[in-house]
Amino acid sequence: MSTGAAKGAVGPGSITTFTPPKDARGWATVGAVLDVTVTGGTSGGYTVSCSSPTSATSTLNYRAGQTASNLTVPCVSAGKVHIHNSAGHVQLIAELQGLYTNEQRERATTGSPSPAGRSWRPRPPVSSTPARAWARPRSRWARTGTLTVKLTKVPAGATAALVNLTGVAPTANTYLTAYGDGALPTVSNDNLTAGQTRPVLAVVPIGADGSLRIHNAHGSVDVVADLEGYYG
């Protein structure tokens, strides 16, 4: 896992527990935004991301050998999050995307004059891509391996966007990685087999130029990014 837990495949019925980082401003953490990926499972199964290891609602379902991912927002209880694996042995990756704090409640109690976090601004889904944008892999077409999507419907100062990201009919097994600025992250948002169409929800930092970047790893694929809301 990318969250600091022990490395290696998790087993059937296992519960992986980790402690999200504390908020730098001192607010108590009440929720975490995680991008959870599984790969190489020895059987089909599901994972549950939750505040309690006894929760029975799945957040990610997978088949044997499949690479699959999903965005999940588990509550944080006693400073911890639990990820339960139902069956088989599987490689588990959990990438922290953000934290929810009780900043508003504590501000009311302490009388703090300035907001610490970013508020959520939902909006009706609107396409952030003109129609469909064609993304090709960095290894073959370096200039077009990463698609840049300008968020024209998001005001300046917004820090992250909630995007419904869809990969359509790739020519090879591939994965899409969405990010803001800087180096390409080593995690995936959408994992696709050749010919598959699959949407996923992703929380993506917004770059300094007001854009998102979507990288395609292999083959060619149509990419659709629909804006659901933003933090700002």
Disulfide bonds with the S-S distance in Angstrom:
none
